[in-house]
């Protein structure tokens, strides 16, 4: 499972790219707003340090508007992927963009049916929002498992990005469910490196090494 970061904050991305763990980035209008900057300005900075793709979301809700925004965004940097909401106009836009060789990430996916439609319209990625399903006590693990399984059965190449991740359990369980990618917020990535036994063990090793230096 590849790790993407779910943030619009350039410093945070650079920090985890330095760790060597981040392959791509996803953003959305809420995350860009938190950065206090505009999308056109922040996307090139986000895209520069990452090897993989950067998802930038359209705000239009009609096909023609989405396509226009997508064309503009895809001119900013080469590795941008257009994030399109899972609505009927969005599917139409995915189809048009596929024909233009522009990659898409269909977002706000909450069901198998939506995932299938997005894939058949030609989406490069689908993003089930597992945290929001967990919030309403829906079986988010099953949804990811089922989408991955069904895509495999039918030879669908669309990749699954597990999104709306809130904690380490979400990461671990979508990894076992077979998601190709998890897009993870900074605070969860920071929590993933920590274990009290690692700190305790290291402290002991350093103390023992120190005792041999006398
Ligand atoms: O990748 C989707 C994500 O940004 C949404 O997360 O926490 O707002 O449900 P959240």
Boltz pocket constraint, residues with backbone or C-beta under 6 A from the ligand:
constraints:
  - pocket:
      binder: B
      contacts: [[A, 6], [A, 26], [A, 27], [A, 28], [A, 31], [A, 129], [A, 131], [A, 132], [A, 163], [A, 164], [A, 165], [A, 183]]
      max_distance: 6.0
